[in-house]
Amino acid sequence: MDAGVSEADVRRWATELDRVAEAIGPRFSRSEIRDRAGVYLRGLTANVERKNGWQLAEFVGDATPDNLQHFIGRARWSADEVRDDLRSYVAERLADDEGVLIVDETGFLKKGTKSAGVGRMYSGTAGRIENQQIGVFVAYKSSLGHALVDRELYIPESWTDDRDRCREAKIPDDVAFATKPELAPRMLARTLDGGLAAKWVAADEAYGSNSRFRRFLEARRLGYVVAISSATHLFLGGRRQAVAKHVESVPPEAWRRISCGPGAKGERLYDWAFVDWDSYEIDGFRRGLLVRRSLADPSELAYYFTHAPQGTPPAKLIEIAGARWAIEECFEQAKQLVGLDEYEFRAWHAWQRHVTLAMLAHATLAAIRAAANDESTPTPPPRRRRSKKSGST
């Protein structure tokens, strides 16, 4: 047992996992499948070197991985229903009034050509083009913690143009090609409509540079701080030009040195410049351009479009810009601790199932951590759910 971890801690963690397994129990019509769901969650959070079929089977005492493979690949249950339970769990355990939804993607390195949606694609995970699947995710961050709450497997056009290949990987016929910035609003709408309240959205430039994505957020009256490309054009000060050109005319006194939050090596300090203007389409909001400059290399700039309630101070927008680290930490923790990327399944629905349960396992760890940070706050059991112009851009 690790230093500083008591037997009471271990019992509390096991109890919380049992509560979570009980909460999703109604999603499984047969008792043996309900039991297998709890076993799978415990295996994902266990101290197992790799969360693959054989090692998970060994951990739970099975001679072969057949039972776990049946549970993920062939048993009848809906990963989307469990995803809804995950969202409700995060709402109960981690939500606060300043919640931030963060959109990003991560890669799952694969061999061969049979895994659903696999192909040679770029992702920031590898930092280069690799043979991989790409998952687009939404994370939720609050003062209590952060966890992944929704997911979509990106299916390239090379797949959706070949329906026979899709059917072989069990991709439903109604799954059409969608870009990543088109997948993100679907997940955000599900998350918000499902009861996880959030005030802000953060995203990198793959999403922030997409005007339709930004207009979706504005229509939902969400504040946002989204990264954009330096080539993104903006009409400001009587001129329409790339934001990088606008920044050239920012006077030295406009820059302010502010931290966007604590990091592994202390406060993350940058120089920031900000200009905003009325959002004529959305009453009570203002749009803006936020620019971040590196202290080590002043030529290294990052650009953000913002949309925020009137009176929001720049320091708050800078805080939201810095919130994107939370989803990166979710990916790192979920891969290292609960085997998010250690599945051995090729089918589309199997990806949905394993990834959703790994997200739920990670959210459980986040909730346990939040409770440990505030021992005075009681943790109620999760609810059981029933099956069922100038400044224009």
C-alpha positions in Angstrom: 0.0 0.0 0.0 1.3 3.5 -0.9 2.6 5.7 1.8 -0.2 8.1 3.0 -3.0 5.7 1.8 -4.8 4.1 4.6 -7.0 1.0 4.6 -10.0 3.3 5.2 -9.0 5.1 2.0 -9.0 1.9 0.0 -12.4 0.8 1.5 -13.8 4.2 0.6 -12.6 3.9 -3.0 -14.0 0.4 -3.3 -17.3 1.6 -1.9 -17.5 4.5 -4.4 -16.9 2.1 -7.3 -19.6 -0.2 -6.0 -22.0 2.8 -5.9 -21.2 3.8 -9.4 -21.7 0.2 -10.6 -25.0 0.1 -8.8 -26.0 3.4 -10.4 -25.5 2.1 -14.0 -27.0 -1.3 -13.1 -30.4 -0.7 -14.6 -28.7 -0.2 -18.0 -28.1 -4.0 -18.2 -31.2 -6.3 -18.4 -29.4 -9.5 -17.2 -27.8 -9.9 -13.7 -24.7 -11.5 -15.1 -24.1 -8.5 -17.4 -24.7 -6.1 -14.5 -22.1 -8.0 -12.5 -19.7 -7.9 -15.4 -20.0 -4.1 -15.6 -18.9 -3.8 -12.0 -16.1 -6.2 -12.6 -14.9 -4.3 -15.6 -14.9 -1.0 -13.7 -12.9 -2.5 -10.9 -10.4 -3.9 -13.4 -10.0 -0.6 -15.1 -9.1 1.1 -11.8 -6.9 -1.7 -10.5 -3.2 -1.8 -10.4 -2.9 -3.8 -13.6 0.1 -3.1 -15.9 -2.1 -3.1 -19.1 -5.9 -3.0 -19.2 -6.1 -5.5 -22.0 -8.3 -8.6 -22.2 -5.9 -11.2 -20.8 -4.5 -9.0 -17.9 -8.0 -7.9 -16.9 -9.2 -11.5 -17.0 -6.4 -12.5 -14.8 -7.2 -9.7 -12.3 -10.9 -10.8 -12.0 -10.0 -14.5 -11.8 -11.2 -15.6 -15.3 -9.1 -18.3 -17.1 -9.6 -16.5 -20.4 -10.8 -13.1 -21.6 -13.9 -14.6 -23.2 -16.4 -13.2 -20.6 -15.0 -9.7 -20.8 -14.9 -9.8 -24.6 -18.5 -10.9 -24.7 -19.4 -8.1 -22.3 -17.8 -5.5 -24.6 -18.4 -7.0 -28.0 -21.6 -9.0 -28.0 -23.8 -8.4 -24.9 -26.9 -6.2 -25.3 -26.5 -2.8 -23.7 -26.2 0.8 -24.7 -22.9 2.7 -24.3 -24.9 6.0 -24.8 -27.1 5.2 -21.8 -24.0 4.7 -19.7 -22.6 7.9 -21.1 -25.7 9.7 -19.8 -25.2 8.2 -16.4 -21.5 9.4 -16.5 -22.7 12.9 -17.3 -25.2 12.8 -14.3 -22.5 11.5 -12.0 -20.1 14.3 -13.0 -23.0 16.8 -12.5 -23.6 15.5 -9.0 -19.9 15.2 -7.9 -18.0 17.9 -9.7 -20.3 20.7 -10.9 -20.1 24.3 -9.8 -21.5 27.7 -11.1 -18.4 28.4 -13.2 -18.1 25.1 -15.0 -16.0 25.0 -18.2 -16.6 22.5 -21.1 -13.5 21.8 -23.0 -13.3 20.2 -26.5 -10.3 18.4 -27.8 -9.2 15.2 -29.6 -6.8 12.4 -28.9 -5.3 9.6 -31.0 -5.4 5.8 -30.4 -2.4 4.2 -32.2 -3.4 1.1 -34.0 -1.9 -1.5 -36.4 -3.7 -2.7 -39.5 -6.7 -1.3 -41.3 -9.7 -3.1 -39.7 -10.4 -1.0 -36.5 -13.3 1.3 -37.0 -12.2 4.7 -38.5 -8.5 3.9 -38.4 -6.2 5.6 -40.9 -3.1 7.6 -41.3 -4.0 10.9 -39.6 -2.3 13.6 -37.6 -3.1 14.1 -33.9 -1.4 16.1 -31.2 -1.1 12.9 -29.1 1.7 11.5 -31.3 2.7 14.9 -32.7 2.9 13.4 -36.2 0.9 11.4 -38.8 0.4 7.9 -37.5 -2.0 5.0 -38.2 -4.6 5.6 -35.6 -8.2 6.2 -34.6 -9.1 9.7 -33.5 -11.6 10.4 -30.7 -13.2 13.8 -30.1 -14.0 14.4 -26.5 -15.7 16.9 -24.2 -14.3 17.4 -20.7 -15.9 19.3 -17.8 -13.7 21.4 -15.4 -14.7 23.1 -12.2 -13.1 24.1 -8.9 -13.7 20.6 -7.7 -12.0 18.6 -10.5 -12.3 17.6 -14.1 -13.4 14.6 -16.1 -14.4 13.5 -19.6 -18.1 13.5 -20.2 -18.7 12.7 -23.9 -17.0 11.2 -26.8 -17.3 10.6 -30.6 -15.2 8.4 -32.8 -14.1 10.3 -35.8 -14.9 8.4 -39.0 -13.0 9.7 -42.0 -14.6 10.1 -45.5 -12.5 7.2 -46.8 -14.6 5.0 -44.5 -18.0 6.6 -45.0 -17.6 6.3 -48.8 -17.1 2.6 -48.4 -20.2 1.2 -46.7 -19.1 -2.4 -46.9 -15.9 -1.5 -45.0 -18.1 0.3 -42.4 -20.4 -2.7 -42.0 -17.4 -5.0 -41.4 -16.4 -2.7 -38.5 -20.0 -2.6 -37.3 -20.3 1.1 -38.0 -24.1 1.8 -38.4 -25.4 2.8 -41.8 -26.7 6.1 -40.4 -23.3 7.2 -39.3 -22.4 9.8 -42.0 -19.1 11.7 -42.4 -18.8 14.6 -40.0 -15.8 16.9 -39.5 -14.5 17.2 -35.9 -15.9 20.8 -35.5 -19.3 19.3 -36.5 -19.0 16.5 -34.0 -18.2 18.9 -31.1 -21.6 20.8 -31.1 -23.5 17.5 -31.0 -21.6 16.5 -27.8 -21.9 20.0 -26.3 -25.7 20.1 -27.0 -26.1 16.6 -25.4 -24.1 17.6 -22.4 -26.0 20.8 -21.8 -29.4 19.4 -22.6 -28.6 16.5 -20.3 -28.4 18.7 -17.3 -24.6 19.4 -16.8 -24.7 23.2 -16.4 -21.7 25.1 -17.8 -20.9 28.7 -18.3 -17.8 28.6 -20.5 -16.3 26.6 -23.4 -12.6 26.3 -24.3 -11.2 24.7 -27.4 -8.1 24.7 -29.6 -7.8 26.3 -33.0 -9.1 23.3 -34.9 -12.5 24.2 -33.4 -12.1 27.9 -32.5 -11.2 28.8 -36.1 -14.5 27.4 -37.3 -17.1 30.2 -37.4 -20.1 27.8 -37.3 -18.7 26.3 -34.1 -18.4 29.7 -32.5 -21.9 30.8 -33.6 -23.3 27.6 -32.1 -21.8 28.6 -28.7 -23.1 32.1 -29.0 -26.6 30.9 -29.8 -26.5 28.8 -26.6 -25.4 32.0 -24.8 -22.2 30.4 -23.6 -19.1 32.3 -22.8 -16.1 31.0 -24.7 -12.3 31.5 -25.1 -11.2 29.5 -28.2 -7.9 29.5 -29.9 -7.7 30.6 -33.5 -5.2 30.5 -36.3 -2.9 33.6 -36.8 -4.4 33.8 -40.3 -8.0 34.2 -39.1 -9.4 37.4 -40.4 -11.0 40.1 -38.2 -12.6 43.5 -39.1 -11.4 45.8 -36.4 -10.4 49.4 -36.3 -11.7 50.0 -39.8 -9.6 47.2 -41.4 -10.2 43.6 -42.1 -7.0 41.6 -41.9 -5.4 38.6 -40.2 -5.3 38.8 -36.5 -1.5 38.5 -36.6 -1.4 41.8 -38.5 -3.8 43.5 -36.0 -1.4 42.6 -33.2 1.5 44.4 -34.9 -0.2 47.7 -34.0 -0.8 46.9 -30.3 1.0 49.5 -28.2 3.6 48.2 -25.6 1.5 49.6 -22.7 -1.5 47.3 -23.7 0.3 44.2 -22.6 -0.3 42.8 -19.1 1.7 40.0 -17.3 -0.9 37.6 -15.8 -0.9 34.0 -14.9 -3.5 31.7 -16.6 -3.3 29.3 -13.7 -0.9 27.1 -11.7 1.2 24.5 -13.6 3.6 21.8 -12.7 6.4 24.4 -12.3 4.4 27.2 -10.7 2.2 29.9 -12.1 1.9 29.9 -15.9 2.9 33.5 -16.6 2.5 35.2 -20.0 2.0 38.7 -21.4 -1.5 39.3 -22.6 -3.3 41.9 -24.7 -7.0 42.2 -25.1 -9.6 44.2 -27.1 -13.3 43.7 -27.2 -16.5 45.0 -28.8 -20.3 44.6 -28.5 -21.8 41.3 -29.8 -24.6 42.8 -31.8 -26.4 39.5 -32.3 -26.3 38.4 -28.6 -27.6 40.9 -26.1 -25.6 41.3 -22.9 -22.4 39.8 -24.4 -19.2 41.2 -25.9 -16.8 39.6 -28.3 -13.0 40.0 -28.1 -9.6 39.2 -29.3 -7.1 37.9 -26.7 -3.4 37.5 -27.5 -0.9 35.6 -25.4 2.9 36.3 -25.7 5.6 34.0 -24.3 8.0 35.5 -21.8 10.8 33.3 -23.1 10.3 34.1 -26.7 8.2 37.3 -27.5 7.8 36.2 -31.1 5.7 33.2 -29.9 2.1 34.3 -29.9 -1.2 32.6 -29.4 -4.6 34.1 -30.5 -8.1 33.6 -29.1 -11.6 34.8 -29.9 -13.7 35.4 -26.8 -17.4 35.8 -26.1 -18.4 36.7 -22.6 -21.1 38.5 -20.6 -20.6 42.2 -20.4 -18.4 43.2 -17.5 -16.3 40.0 -17.5 -12.7 41.1 -16.6 -9.8 40.1 -18.9 -8.3 38.0 -16.0 -11.3 35.7 -16.1 -10.9 35.2 -19.9 -7.3 34.4 -19.3 -8.3 31.9 -16.7 -10.6 30.2 -19.2 -7.9 30.2 -21.8 -5.7 28.3 -19.4 -8.4 25.8 -18.6 -7.6 23.7 -21.7 -4.8 21.9 -19.8 -7.6 20.1 -17.9 -8.6 17.9 -20.9 -5.0 17.1 -21.7 -4.6 15.9 -18.1 -7.8 13.9 -18.4 -6.3 12.1 -21.5 -3.0 11.5 -19.8 -4.6 10.2 -16.6 -7.3 8.1 -18.4 -4.7 6.4 -20.5 -2.2 5.8 -17.7 -4.7 4.9 -14.9 -7.8 3.3 -16.5 -6.7 2.0 -19.9 -8.6 4.4 -22.1 -6.4 3.4 -25.1 -5.6 -0.2 -24.1 -8.6 -1.9 -25.8 -8.2 -4.7 -28.3 -11.5 -4.3 -30.1 -12.0 -3.3 -33.7 -15.8 -2.8 -33.9 -17.3 0.7 -33.6 -19.7 -0.2 -30.8 -16.9 -1.9 -28.8 -14.9 1.4 -29.0 -17.9 3.3 -27.6 -18.4 0.8 -24.8 -14.8 0.5 -23.6 -14.1 4.2 -23.9 -17.3 5.1 -22.0 -16.5 2.8 -19.1 -12.9 4.1 -19.0 -14.3 7.6 -18.8 -16.6 6.6 -16.0 -13.8 4.9 -14.1 -11.7 8.1 -14.5 -14.6 10.3 -13.3 -15.0 8.1 -10.3 -11.3 8.6 -9.4 -11.8 12.4 -9.9 -14.8 12.4 -7.6 -12.9 10.4 -4.9 -10.1 12.9 -5.2 -12.6 15.8 -4.8 -14.1 14.3 -1.7 -10.7 13.7 -0.2 -9.9 17.4 -0.7 -13.0 18.4 1.2 -13.7 15.8 3.9 -16.3 18.0 5.5 -18.6 17.6 2.5 -20.7 14.4 2.5 -20.9 12.5 -0.7 -24.5 11.3 -1.5 -24.8 8.1 -3.4 -25.4 8.6 -7.2 -29.0 8.4 -8.4 -30.0 5.1 -10.0 -31.2 5.8 -13.5 -33.9 4.0 -15.4 -33.3 2.4 -18.8 -34.8 4.1 -21.3 -19.6 45.3 -38.5 -16.5 46.7 -36.6 -15.5 43.8 -34.5 -17.4 41.4 -36.7 -15.8 38.1 -37.6 
